[in-house]
Amino acid sequence: MKQASSIFDSIRVKPGKERTTSSKGPKCEWDGCDQPGTHKAPKGRDREGQYFHFCVDHVKAYNKSYNYFSGMDDDSVRSYQRDSMTGHRPTWKMGVNSQADAANARDGNRTNIGGEDVNDPHNFFAGATGARNQPQEPQRKVLALEKRSFETLNLRVTARGAEIKTRYKELVKIHHPDANGGDRSSEDRLREIIQAYNVLKKSGYC
């Protein structure tokens, strides 16, 4: 087939320059720049998941001056870095709640080893007197979905009733768009909180 034929011309690919001109995309958000915004840059703390679009030159300039901790004093920065080691979740000192609550944290049981009401059918913890305690009625275990719901609300699995409701209200106030000037960046987190609360409520924890 001849290159000058009408059939060849009809399937010829557009030149590279023309293809580049016709491509669509966001423009650079740097003031006064009209280049394509081909590179994303994070908007900063408390705006996770949101990005600016810059050209390659301006994204370099932005990254040089970017500071995630801008506006925070030294104590706040140290506190944030310390909390980041545990994923910003509550922690307790070694030895605190080491008996009943430690068991609760593992599987939700309420067995109190070392307390008076011990489920001890074989009398292992009777002591020198040989007294046998009455077996305690077993409590149902916390299901995996319920455990995740407690974690979403930053609560231990021993939390019940008013404690769950209070934490739920606190988190809703923090992440609701009305409390953030209409900012909807925390909607996913708010949805998780509502779903977690509904799971615990349906399961009878609150």
C-alpha positions, 0 to 999 in steps of 0.5 A: 500500500502506498503511503500517499493513499487515501486509506493510509491517511485515514488511519494515520496517528496524530502527531505527538504535539497535537495529542499533547495539546488535546489531552485534558487534565487539571491546571497548576494551582500555583498563582499565575501558572498555566502549566498542566498540574501533573503532580499532586501535593498534600494540603496538610494536617487535618486535610488528609486525602486532599491534594493540590495539583502543581506542575513539576517546578512548582511541586518542587518549590512547594515540597521544599517549604512543606511542614506538616507540623506548621502551627503547632508548638513544641509540646504539641509536636512531641505529643503527636510524635509520642502518640504516633508510636501507638497509632494515636490509640489509648494505651495503659501502663504495664500492670494496670488492669492486668487481671480481669481487664487483660482477659477482657481485652483478649476475648471479652470474658469477665472472669476475675482471676484473683477475685472472690467470684472465680469460675473454678469448677476444679477448685484450683484457687480455693487456697488453704481453707479448701473452700469452693466458690460457686461457678460464675455464669459464663459471659458471651465472647465479643465477636470480631465485628464487635471488637472492630467497632470498639476499636473504631470508637477507641474504647476497650471491649469492657465499655458499656452503656453511657460510656459508649454513648458519650464517646460516640457523641464526642466523635460525631461532634469532632468529625461532622462537617457542621463542626468543621466549617463544612469541610467534608474530608472526615465523612468516611471516618464519620461513617465508620463511627456511626456504623460501629455505634449501630453494631454495638447498639444492636448487640446490646452494649448500649 
